[in-house]
Amino acid sequence: MWRERANQLGWALLPLRLFLGVTMVYASLDKLLNPAYLDPNATGGVKRQMELATVGSPISSLVSFSAHHATLMGLTIAFGELAVGLGLLLGLFTRLAAFGGVLLSLSFLLTVSWTTRPYFYGPDIAFLFAFTPLVLAGDGGVLSWQTALRRATRRQMGLAAVPGPGEQASTAAEVDRRTLVRAGVAGAGVGVAAILLGTIGGAVRRRGYTRAAAPTPTPPATPTTRASPTPSPSGSTSASPSATPTATAPPGGTKIGSAGAVPVGSSLAFTDPTSGGPAYVVQPKAGTFLGFSAVCTHEGCQVTAAGSEFSCPCHGARFSASRGDVTRGPARTPLARITIVQAGGDLYAV
């Protein structure tokens, strides 16, 4: 019995099916329960990620159109991943679910992973081919709800669990029809439940996110003393514009905020006036302000501040918040630097 089962294709594909199912459900819930996912102003939101993906994508016009309907497309992606994951895990319309996974992986490959060099550093191409065996072979009847519904249908019709050689084609067609109806009802029930849970959970998280993001009164600024220049090894004095405030705004500089809004060890998001892209200013030590582009050098996703590092939500690259250097791949080059000057208590990008 066990030797025969081990030789069945469904058992051979089961680990792949479970991995892909769990991964897709996790990816969906990670989006639906993320309060910033649908926020058009959030640095890690779907709208901003789509805008960044337009650069270098072979379907940039389609991605740009999707960015103008970011909420609808974001929900379509999230619930599409949920449908694919549940279909694979439950064994409901397994081939169709796997085909949906192929389409999602292909869309990610043509947008997020398209500029990855070499190509095998991008995970989306691996997922694209990982779904292919399930499209071709399905679940093989192993741990499959649809197979269980088919057997129940055959029992209800007074037929053997396994069709014999003499079974008529009309009988098999009737079994297929009834099984399809039952599977459709089951899938619709699971889909409605998943949509309700995802919608309620996302709404609760977004409400808390909105309250947390509400502006709070800013305490009055306290006078600051101008740091004196430090002697250089040669005996002369030198001062870095990021460490020593100037009295007037630098020529050609763009104000990005106040120095008091960036405590030591924290960061402040702003828009790079040169490129128009997202950026961060950090204060790693008192009086030193550094600016970095928030565009990941791996595939162009937008990094987010994570303590003493910047983290890329797409593929896990990390960068030092005090130097911009890569601390964990797959990125290879550091974040682009932006010159920051402090003048009169304000910060300017030059």
Secondary structure in CASP SS format (residue, H / E / C, confidence):
PFRMAT SS
TARGET T0000
AUTHOR 0000-0000-0000
METHOD secondary structure of the structure
MODEL  1
M C 1.00
W H 1.00
R H 1.00
E H 1.00
R H 1.00
A H 1.00
N C 1.00
Q C 1.00
L H 1.00
G H 1.00
W H 1.00
A H 1.00
L H 1.00
L H 1.00
P H 1.00
L H 1.00
R H 1.00
L H 1.00
F H 1.00
L H 1.00
G H 1.00
V H 1.00
T H 1.00
M H 1.00
V H 1.00
Y H 1.00
A H 1.00
S H 1.00
L H 1.00
D H 1.00
K H 1.00
L H 1.00
L C 1.00
N C 1.00
P C 1.00
A C 1.00
Y C 1.00
L C 1.00
D C 1.00
P C 1.00
N C 1.00
A C 1.00
T C 1.00
G C 1.00
G C 1.00
V H 1.00
K H 1.00
R H 1.00
Q H 1.00
M H 1.00
E H 1.00
L H 1.00
A H 1.00
T C 1.00
V C 1.00
G C 1.00
S C 1.00
P C 1.00
I C 1.00
S H 1.00
S H 1.00
L H 1.00
V H 1.00
S H 1.00
F H 1.00
S H 1.00
A H 1.00
H C 1.00
H C 1.00
A H 1.00
T H 1.00
L H 1.00
M H 1.00
G H 1.00
L H 1.00
T H 1.00
I H 1.00
A H 1.00
F H 1.00
G H 1.00
E H 1.00
L H 1.00
A H 1.00
V H 1.00
G H 1.00
L H 1.00
G H 1.00
L H 1.00
L H 1.00
L H 1.00
G C 1.00
L C 1.00
F C 1.00
T H 1.00
R H 1.00
L H 1.00
A H 1.00
A H 1.00
F H 1.00
G H 1.00
G H 1.00
V H 1.00
L H 1.00
L H 1.00
S H 1.00
L H 1.00
S H 1.00
F H 1.00
L H 1.00
L H 1.00
T H 1.00
V C 1.00
S C 1.00
W C 1.00
T C 1.00
T C 1.00
R C 1.00
P C 1.00
Y H 1.00
F H 1.00
Y H 1.00
G C 1.00
P H 1.00
D H 1.00
I H 1.00
A H 1.00
F H 1.00
L H 1.00
F H 1.00
A H 1.00
F H 1.00
T H 1.00
P H 1.00
L H 1.00
V H 1.00
L H 1.00
A H 1.00
G C 1.00
D C 1.00
G C 1.00
G C 1.00
V C 1.00
L C 1.00
S C 1.00
W H 1.00
Q H 1.00
T H 1.00
A H 1.00
L H 1.00
R H 1.00
R H 1.00
A H 1.00
T H 1.00
R H 1.00
R H 1.00
Q H 1.00
M C 1.00
G C 1.00
L C 1.00
A C 1.00
A C 1.00
V C 1.00
P C 1.00
G C 1.00
P C 1.00
G C 1.00
E C 1.00
Q C 1.00
A H 1.00
S H 1.00
T H 1.00
A H 1.00
A H 1.00
E H 1.00
V H 1.00
D H 1.00
R H 1.00
R H 1.00
T H 1.00
L H 1.00
V H 1.00
R H 1.00
A H 1.00
G H 1.00
V H 1.00
A H 1.00
G H 1.00
A H 1.00
G H 1.00
V H 1.00
G H 1.00
V H 1.00
A H 1.00
A H 1.00
I H 1.00
L H 1.00
L H 1.00
G H 1.00
T H 1.00
I H 1.00
G H 1.00
G H 1.00
A H 1.00
V H 1.00
R H 1.00
R H 1.00
R H 1.00
G H 1.00
Y H 1.00
T H 1.00
R H 1.00
A H 1.00
A C 1.00
A C 1.00
P C 1.00
T C 1.00
P C 1.00
T C 1.00
P C 1.00
P C 1.00
A C 1.00
T C 1.00
P C 1.00
T C 1.00
T C 1.00
R C 1.00
A C 1.00
S C 1.00
P C 1.00
T E 1.00
P E 1.00
S C 1.00
P C 1.00
S C 1.00
G C 1.00
S C 1.00
T E 1.00
S E 1.00
A C 1.00
S C 1.00
P C 1.00
S C 1.00
A C 1.00
T C 1.00
P C 1.00
T E 1.00
A C 1.00
T C 1.00
A C 1.00
P C 1.00
P C 1.00
G C 1.00
G C 1.00
T E 1.00
K E 1.00
I E 1.00
G E 1.00
S E 1.00
A H 1.00
G H 1.00
A H 1.00
V C 1.00
P C 1.00
V C 1.00
G C 1.00
S C 1.00
S E 1.00
L E 1.00
A E 1.00
F E 1.00
T E 1.00
D C 1.00
P C 1.00
T C 1.00
S C 1.00
G C 1.00
G C 1.00
P E 1.00
A E 1.00
Y E 1.00
V E 1.00
V E 1.00
Q E 1.00
P E 1.00
K E 1.00
A C 1.00
G C 1.00
T E 1.00
F E 1.00
L E 1.00
G E 1.00
F E 1.00
S E 1.00
A C 1.00
V E 1.00
C C 1.00
T C 1.00
H C 1.00
E C 1.00
G C 1.00
C C 1.00
Q E 1.00
V C 1.00
T E 1.00
A E 1.00
A E 1.00
G C 1.00
S C 1.00
E E 1.00
F E 1.00
S E 1.00
C C 1.00
P C 1.00
C C 1.00
H C 1.00
G C 1.00
A C 1.00
R E 1.00
F E 1.00
S E 1.00
A C 1.00
S C 1.00
R C 1.00
G C 1.00
D C 1.00
V E 1.00
T E 1.00
R E 1.00
G C 1.00
P C 1.00
A C 1.00
R C 1.00
T C 1.00
P C 1.00
L C 1.00
A C 1.00
R E 1.00
I E 1.00
T C 1.00
I E 1.00
V E 1.00
Q E 1.00
A E 1.00
G C 1.00
G C 1.00
D E 1.00
L E 1.00
Y E 1.00
A E 1.00
V C 1.00
END
